[in-house]
Amino acid sequence: MDATRDVTSQNGAKRGFSWKRLLPLVVLAVGAGLFFGFGLDDYLSLETLRDNRMDLVAWVDANTAIAVLSFVVLYALTIVFLPPSGTLMTVTGGFIFSAVFGTFIVVFGATLGATALFLAAKYALGDVLRARAGPALRKMEAGFRENEMSYMLVLRLIPLFPFWLVNIAPAFLGVSLRTYVIGTFFGIIPGTAVYATFGAGIGSILDSDQELTLAGVLKPEIIAGLIGLALLALVPVVYKKYKKRTA
């Protein structure tokens, strides 16, 4: 399987770089420009949620199916064109749809948006960068491939790297689409549940006009729990290495 991927990368390098590969990046740049150009980023704030929450909740109650579909699509679009907005959107999802249902909806939207970024990066630059990579990157890529599901889960579970970076980095390490989607979907559930639960409970804060902030949502005990899950995801990697040494 690895040999096949290497041959594919080498063939891509031989064919040379095509400017058509940059089309996804152009779409991303134009989309981001439109987001900022029309001031849509101004609506992605806790203040906007506070000022419009009654109208928003009433509309969702009257149009639940449309609201769910719209939120999934909007979440995916913001992940693609405005990556830093993910946390706020997750909190909003919890506030609108409740902790459990909000988590479920957000995971779908986030996975959809992350997969779009992954495919764009892989199509535009993945094969080219991998074909020209030095020995160090190739060695890291080979190690990542061997345990790609475990490593994907670790990257998703531990909030150490920005979400947007984890969305595109696997595209340059030869991760399969299937592994990426599964690892993303299940790996982001714990962190999403934390922020969605916070969102579901901010109604009382909004009613009291207290200062609303996302700071401190990931408390030490929550981070410890996420790290524990990440360590469990690494168990297969450790077991494989142990078997190789004892074989």
Buried (B, 14 or more C-beta within 10 A) or exposed (E): EEEEBBEBBEEBBEEEBEEEBBEBBEBBEEEBEEBEEEEBBEEBEBEBBEEEBEEBBEBBEEEEEEBBEEBBEBBBBBBBBBBEBBBBBBBBBBBBBBBEBBBBBBBBBBBBBBBBBBBBBBBBBBBBBBBEBEEEBBEEBBEBBEBBBBBBBBBBBBBEEEBBEBBBBBBBBBBBEEBBBBBBBBBBBBBBBBBBBBBBEBEEBBEEEEEBEBEEBBEEEBBEBBBEBBEEBBEEBEEEEEEEEEE
